[in-house]
Every structure is written in structure tokens, then in C-alpha cells.
Amino acid sequence: MALRQAFRTVDAPELGPDLPPTLSAGIAVFPRRGASQDDLLRAADEALYRAKESGRDAVCSADEESGESEGRTPSLSNHN
């Protein structure tokens, strides 16, 4: 959560005062979600799009597809 909170403090005047920057991320763990770099990047990219679709400012794991994690999480440190 610290990374996402820090990101919100970035000065981005072009966004306007009512629209702070947000951070979404997709996580894939080697070798569980990909034996090759391409497979791992593909899994992380898919997780990133799920994070964005869930409302943005979220972290999603490739493990969510298989039900191995609890879904959207507010913090990388709490994510298994």
C-alpha cells in the first residue's frame, strides 16, 4: 500500500486537483505462472488488466485466475 499511497502524492497538475494519479499493477510469479519470460509477462499483463477493470488503483495476481489468492488487494506486502 505504501507504493500506491506515495504515487498519489506525485504532482500531476495536468490531471487537475480532483483527479490524483493512481497505480495499478499485475503480478506473476516465476515459475508458477510462466516458465519463459514471454509467458510470465503475458500472465502479469493479464493480471494488470484485471486490476484496471476492477476500478483501478489495485494490485492483482496471476494466481487469481486459479483461485489461489483472494483477489484485489490493497497492498503488495499482503499479497501471497
Beta strands, then each sheet from edge to edge (+ up, - down):
strand 1: 25-27
strand 2: 59-61
sheet 1: 1+ 2+
end
